[in-house]
C-alpha cells in the first residue's frame, strides 16, 4: 500500500512537471495557442496530442527506470527525484546570479 502511494505521488509530480517544463519552450502561435519549440509537438500543429503526451511520459519513465528492467523501484524513484531536485536547485542558483548581475548593471538613480 505504501509503495502504491509513493508511486501515485511520483506519477502526479511527473505529470504536473510536464506543463511547467513545456512553458520554457513555448511561443505564441495562431489564435493565441501556445506552441512548443521542443520535440513534444512532433507533428508541429501547435497542440499536444494524446500520442505525443504519452510519448513524453514513456521517455520520462525510461529516465526513471535506471536499470531498464521495465519497472521503477523505490530507489530508482528516489534517485530520479534527487536528480530533478539537484537540477532545479542549480537552475535557481543560475537565475539568482542573473538577477544579481542585472541589479548590479542598473545605474543608481
C-alpha positions in Angstrom: 0.0 0.0 0.0 2.8 2.4 0.9 4.6 1.7 -2.4 1.4 2.4 -4.3 1.0 5.8 -2.6 4.6 6.6 -3.4 4.2 5.6 -7.0 1.0 7.7 -7.3 2.6 10.7 -5.8 5.6 10.3 -8.1 3.3 10.0 -11.1 1.5 13.1 -10.1 4.7 15.0 -9.8 5.9 13.8 -13.2 2.6 14.6 -14.9 2.5 18.1 -13.3 6.0 18.8 -14.3 5.3 18.5 -18.0 3.4 21.8 -18.4 6.0 23.6 -16.3 8.8 22.3 -18.4 7.0 23.0 -21.6 6.5 26.7 -20.6 10.2 27.3 -21.1 9.9 26.2 -24.8 6.7 27.9 -25.8 5.9 30.7 -28.2 2.6 32.3 -29.2 1.0 30.6 -32.1 -2.1 31.0 -34.3 -5.2 32.0 -32.5 -3.3 32.6 -29.3 -2.5 29.0 -28.7 0.9 28.1 -27.1 3.2 26.3 -29.5 6.0 24.2 -28.2 9.5 24.7 -29.5 10.8 21.4 -28.1 10.3 17.9 -29.5 7.0 17.3 -27.8 4.8 18.6 -30.6 6.2 16.1 -33.2 3.7 17.0 -35.9 4.2 20.7 -35.4 0.5 21.6 -35.2 0.8 23.6 -32.1 -1.1 21.1 -30.0 -0.1 18.1 -27.8 -2.0 15.0 -28.9 -2.6 12.1 -26.6 0.0 10.1 -28.5 2.6 12.9 -28.2 1.8 13.3 -24.5 2.2 9.5 -23.9 5.5 9.5 -25.8 6.8 12.2 -23.3 5.6 10.1 -20.4 7.3 6.9 -21.9 10.5 8.9 -22.1 10.3 10.1 -18.5 9.5 6.6 -17.3 12.6 5.3 -19.2 14.7 8.0 -17.5 13.4 6.9 -14.1 14.0 3.2 -14.9 17.7 3.2 -14.2 18.4 -0.5 -14.9 16.0 -0.6 -17.8 14.0 -3.6 -16.5 10.6 -2.1 -17.2 9.9 -1.4 -13.6 10.7 1.6 -11.3 11.9 0.7 -7.9 11.7 2.9 -4.8 15.4 3.5 -5.0 15.2 4.4 -8.7 12.4 6.8 -8.0 14.4 8.4 -5.1 17.5 8.7 -7.4 15.4 10.3 -10.2 13.8 12.8 -7.8 17.1 13.7 -6.3 18.5 14.4 -9.8 15.4 16.5 -10.5 15.8 18.4 -7.2 19.5 19.0 -7.9 18.8 20.2 -11.4 16.1 22.6 -10.1 18.4 24.0 -7.4 21.1 24.6 -10.0 18.6 26.5 -12.2 17.6 28.6 -9.1 21.2 29.4 -8.5 21.7 30.5 -12.1 18.6 32.6 -12.0 19.6 34.3 -8.7 23.0 35.0 -10.2 21.5 36.5 -13.4 19.2 38.7 -11.3 22.1 39.8 -9.1 24.1 40.7 -12.2 21.2 42.7 -13.7 20.7 44.5 -10.4 24.4 45.5 -10.4 24.2 46.7 -14.0 21.4 49.1 -13.4 22.7 52.6 -12.8 21.8 54.3 -9.5 19.1 56.9 -9.9 
